[in-house]
Every structure is written in C-alpha cells, then in structure tokens.
C-alpha cells in the first residue's frame, strides 16, 4: 500500500502560501482594475492548490499524484493565459505543484516497488 508523500505535501503548502501571498499583494489593484473577476483571477490557482493539498494529504493511493498533476497543469495553464497581467506571479507556485506531483509519483512508486515482509 502506498503511503502519503510528506515532501509533496510540503511543496503544495509552499505553493498555496505563495499563491495567498500573490493574492494579498495584488488583490486590491486587481479588484480596482477588474472588479469581481479578481475573484476568478485568484480563485482558479488557489482552488487548484487547495484541491491538490486535500488530495495529497487525504489519500494514500496513486490517485493523489494524478489529482496534483491535473491541478498543477490547470494552474500553469491559467498562469499562462493571464500572463500578460498578473499571471506570471502564479507561475512559480503553479510549477511547484507539478514538482510536488513528480515527488508524489516517485515516493508512491518507490513504496510499491518494495517487497512485502511478513
């Protein structure tokens, strides 16, 4: 049985903290410029990071790294779509989600490769 990846959880938390920092730094300016769309602007990557954290910390199956990979891909895509504006601030935290997914796959694959003792 695969176990949770502490390294991946840590990277997802760092990514989430970075996204919260970007939202706090640019939130007022984005609200003044875009109005309620600022909630969507910041909400997509924040929701991806929160979902990735929930999946990574709540599941010990191989589905967790797949969810984190999907969330990272959506978040990177969103940062590139909004790249001419504030989106470049989302790029590093989004890439951290992809690195966390890779670490999660490696950790869970290593655990599956170990022979059972008993």
LUMVEXLUM-238683 format. One record per residue: residue number from 1; residue in three letters; x, y, z of N, C-alpha, C in turn. Coordinates in steps of 0.05 Angstrom, whole numbers, padded with zeros to 5 digits. Example, Ala and Ser with C-alpha at 12.3 -4.5 7.8 and 13.67 -1.06 7.14 Angstrom:
residues 2
- 1,ALA,00264,-00114,00156,00246,-00090,00156,00264,-00066,00156
- 2,SER,00257,-00045,00142,00273,-00021,00143,00258,00001,00157
//
This chain:
residues 118
- 1,UNK,00017,-00024,00000,00000,00000,00000,00018,00025,00000
- 2,UNK,00011,00043,-00017,00027,00068,-00019,00021,00086,00006
- 3,UNK,00041,00102,00012,00038,00120,00035,00037,00149,00024
- 4,UNK,00030,00166,00042,00029,00195,00035,00057,00205,00031
- 5,UNK,00060,00225,00014,00086,00237,00009,00088,00263,00025
- 6,UNK,00105,00263,00045,00109,00287,00061,00122,00309,00046
- 7,UNK,00141,00302,00028,00154,00322,00012,00135,00336,-00007
- 8,UNK,00118,00321,-00019,00098,00332,-00037,00078,00350,-00022
- 9,UNK,00070,00341,00001,00052,00357,00017,00065,00384,00025
- 10,UNK,00091,00383,00032,00105,00407,00039,00106,00427,00015
- 11,UNK,00112,00416,-00009,00113,00434,-00032,00086,00445,-00039
- 12,UNK,00065,00430,-00036,00038,00440,-00041,00031,00463,-00021
- 13,UNK,00039,00459,00004,00035,00480,00024,00050,00506,00016
- 14,UNK,00075,00503,00008,00091,00526,-00001,00078,00539,-00025
- 15,UNK,00068,00523,-00044,00054,00534,-00067,00029,00550,-00059
- 16,UNK,00014,00538,-00041,-00010,00551,-00031,-00004,00577,-00017
- 17,UNK,00017,00577,-00001,00026,00601,00013,00035,00623,-00007
- 18,UNK,00049,00614,-00028,00058,00633,-00048,00034,00646,-00063
- 19,UNK,00014,00629,-00069,-00009,00640,-00082,-00025,00659,-00064
- 20,UNK,-00027,00652,-00039,-00040,00671,-00020,-00025,00697,-00018
- 21,UNK,00002,00695,-00019,00018,00719,-00019,00014,00736,-00043
- 22,UNK,00013,00724,-00067,00008,00739,-00092,-00020,00752,-00090
- 23,UNK,-00039,00737,-00081,-00067,00748,-00079,-00067,00771,-00059
- 24,UNK,-00053,00769,-00037,-00053,00791,-00018,-00038,00816,-00029
- 25,UNK,-00017,00811,-00044,-00001,00833,-00055,-00015,00848,-00077
- 26,UNK,-00028,00833,-00095,-00041,00846,-00118,-00071,00847,-00116
- 27,UNK,-00083,00838,-00095,-00112,00836,-00092,-00126,00863,-00096
- 28,UNK,-00117,00883,-00082,-00131,00909,-00083,-00129,00921,-00111
- 29,UNK,-00106,00919,-00124,-00102,00930,-00151,-00119,00915,-00171
- 30,UNK,-00120,00888,-00168,-00136,00872,-00186,-00165,00877,-00183
- 31,UNK,-00174,00882,-00158,-00202,00888,-00153,-00209,00915,-00166
- 32,UNK,-00191,00935,-00163,-00196,00961,-00175,-00197,00960,-00205
- 33,UNK,-00180,00943,-00216,-00178,00941,-00245,-00201,00923,-00257
- 34,UNK,-00206,00900,-00245,-00223,00880,-00257,-00250,00876,-00242
- 35,UNK,-00253,00887,-00219,-00277,00883,-00204,-00280,00854,-00194
- 36,UNK,-00303,00843,-00197,-00309,00816,-00187,-00293,00794,-00201
- 37,UNK,-00283,00800,-00225,-00267,00780,-00239,-00241,00774,-00224
- 38,UNK,-00233,00792,-00206,-00210,00786,-00189,-00213,00761,-00173
- 39,UNK,-00238,00755,-00165,-00243,00730,-00151,-00237,00706,-00168
- 40,UNK,-00244,00707,-00193,-00238,00685,-00212,-00208,00685,-00217
- 41,UNK,-00196,00708,-00221,-00168,00710,-00227,-00151,00696,-00206
- 42,UNK,-00157,00702,-00180,-00142,00689,-00159,-00154,00663,-00151
- 43,UNK,-00179,00659,-00155,-00193,00635,-00146,-00185,00610,-00160
- 44,UNK,-00179,00611,-00186,-00172,00587,-00201,-00146,00575,-00190
- 45,UNK,-00124,00589,-00188,-00100,00577,-00178,-00102,00569,-00148
- 46,UNK,-00116,00586,-00133,-00119,00579,-00104,-00136,00554,-00101
- 47,UNK,-00157,00551,-00117,-00173,00526,-00115,-00157,00502,-00124
- 48,UNK,-00140,00505,-00144,-00123,00483,-00153,-00104,00475,-00131
- 49,UNK,-00091,00494,-00118,-00072,00487,-00096,-00087,00475,-00072
- 50,UNK,-00110,00485,-00066,-00125,00474,-00043,-00134,00446,-00049
- 51,UNK,-00143,00441,-00074,-00151,00414,-00082,-00127,00395,-00082
- 52,UNK,-00105,00404,-00091,-00080,00388,-00091,-00072,00381,-00062
- 53,UNK,-00074,00400,-00044,-00067,00395,-00016,-00086,00375,-00004
- 54,UNK,-00112,00378,-00010,-00132,00359,00001,-00127,00331,-00010
- 55,UNK,-00121,00329,-00036,-00116,00302,-00048,-00090,00290,-00037
- 56,UNK,-00070,00306,-00035,-00044,00295,-00026,-00044,00287,00003
- 57,UNK,-00056,00303,00020,-00056,00296,00048,-00078,00277,00056
- 58,UNK,-00098,00274,00040,-00121,00257,00048,-00121,00230,00035
- 59,UNK,-00103,00224,00017,-00104,00199,00003,-00076,00186,00002
- 60,UNK,-00076,00160,00005,-00051,00146,00003,-00050,00129,-00022
- 61,UNK,-00069,00133,-00040,-00070,00118,-00065,-00054,00132,-00087
- 62,UNK,-00053,00119,-00109,-00039,00131,-00132,-00057,00152,-00146
- 63,UNK,-00081,00155,-00137,-00098,00176,-00149,-00089,00204,-00140
- 64,UNK,-00077,00206,-00117,-00069,00232,-00107,-00049,00246,-00125
- 65,UNK,-00027,00233,-00134,-00009,00247,-00152,-00022,00254,-00179
- 66,UNK,-00042,00238,-00188,-00056,00245,-00212,-00072,00270,-00209
- 67,UNK,-00085,00273,-00186,-00100,00297,-00180,-00082,00322,-00178
- 68,UNK,-00059,00318,-00165,-00040,00340,-00162,-00029,00348,-00189
- 69,UNK,-00024,00328,-00206,-00014,00334,-00233,-00035,00350,-00249
- 70,UNK,-00060,00342,-00247,-00081,00356,-00261,-00084,00385,-00251
- 71,UNK,-00084,00388,-00225,-00086,00414,-00213,-00062,00432,-00221
- 72,UNK,-00038,00420,-00221,-00015,00436,-00230,-00017,00444,-00259
- 73,UNK,-00027,00426,-00276,-00029,00433,-00304,-00050,00455,-00309
- 74,UNK,-00072,00453,-00295,-00093,00474,-00297,-00081,00501,-00287
- 75,UNK,-00067,00500,-00265,-00056,00525,-00253,-00035,00537,-00271
- 76,UNK,-00018,00520,-00283,00003,00531,-00302,-00011,00542,-00326
- 77,UNK,-00031,00529,-00336,-00046,00539,-00359,-00059,00566,-00353
- 78,UNK,-00071,00568,-00329,-00083,00593,-00321,-00063,00616,-00319
- 79,UNK,-00039,00609,-00308,-00019,00630,-00305,-00009,00639,-00333
- 80,UNK,-00009,00621,-00352,00000,00629,-00379,-00022,00645,-00393
- 81,UNK,-00048,00638,-00389,-00070,00652,-00401,-00071,00681,-00390
- 82,UNK,-00066,00684,-00365,-00066,00711,-00352,-00038,00723,-00350
- 83,UNK,-00020,00712,-00366,00008,00720,-00364,00015,00749,-00371
- 84,UNK,-00001,00762,-00387,00005,00790,-00394,-00002,00808,-00371
- 85,UNK,-00018,00799,-00352,-00025,00815,-00329,-00010,00804,-00305
- 86,UNK,-00026,00794,-00286,-00015,00785,-00261,-00007,00756,-00261
- 87,UNK,-00013,00742,-00282,-00010,00713,-00284,00019,00703,-00279
- 88,UNK,00039,00719,-00285,00066,00710,-00281,00072,00706,-00251
- 89,UNK,00057,00719,-00234,00060,00715,-00206,00050,00688,-00197
- 90,UNK,00033,00676,-00214,00022,00649,-00208,00041,00627,-00218
- 91,UNK,00060,00634,-00235,00075,00613,-00250,00092,00596,-00231
- 92,UNK,00108,00609,-00213,00125,00593,-00196,00109,00575,-00177
- 93,UNK,00088,00585,-00163,00073,00567,-00147,00059,00545,-00163
- 94,UNK,00052,00551,-00187,00040,00530,-00204,00060,00509,-00212
- 95,UNK,00084,00517,-00218,00105,00498,-00225,00112,00481,-00200
- 96,UNK,00110,00493,-00177,00115,00477,-00152,00095,00455,-00149
- 97,UNK,00070,00459,-00158,00050,00438,-00158,00059,00414,-00176
- 98,UNK,00070,00421,-00199,00080,00400,-00217,00104,00385,-00205
- 99,UNK,00121,00399,-00191,00144,00386,-00178,00134,00369,-00155
- 100,UNK,00114,00378,-00140,00102,00362,-00119,00089,00337,-00130
- 101,UNK,00077,00339,-00153,00065,00315,-00166,00086,00295,-00173
- 102,UNK,00109,00305,-00183,00131,00287,-00190,00142,00273,-00166
- 103,UNK,00146,00288,-00144,00156,00276,-00120,00136,00256,-00109
- 104,UNK,00110,00262,-00111,00090,00244,-00101,00090,00218,-00117
- 105,UNK,00092,00220,-00144,00094,00196,-00161,00118,00179,-00153
- 106,UNK,00141,00192,-00149,00166,00177,-00143,00163,00164,-00116
- 107,UNK,00153,00178,-00096,00151,00166,-00069,00132,00143,-00069
- 108,UNK,00109,00146,-00082,00090,00124,-00083,00099,00101,-00100
- 109,UNK,00114,00106,-00121,00125,00085,-00138,00147,00069,-00123
- 110,UNK,00162,00083,-00107,00183,00070,-00091,00170,00052,-00070
- 111,UNK,00148,00061,-00058,00134,00045,-00038,00122,00020,-00051
- 112,UNK,00112,00022,-00075,00101,-00001,-00088,00122,-00021,-00097
- 113,UNK,00147,-00012,-00102,00168,-00029,-00111,00180,-00046,-00088
- 114,UNK,00176,-00037,-00063,00187,-00052,-00040,00172,-00078,-00036
- 115,UNK,00186,-00100,-00032,00173,-00125,-00027,00160,-00125,00001
- 116,UNK,00138,-00138,00003,00124,-00140,00029,00138,-00161,00046
- 117,UNK,00142,-00154,00071,00154,-00172,00090,00132,-00183,00108
- 118,UNK,00134,-00207,00114,00113,-00216,00132,00114,-00244,00136
//
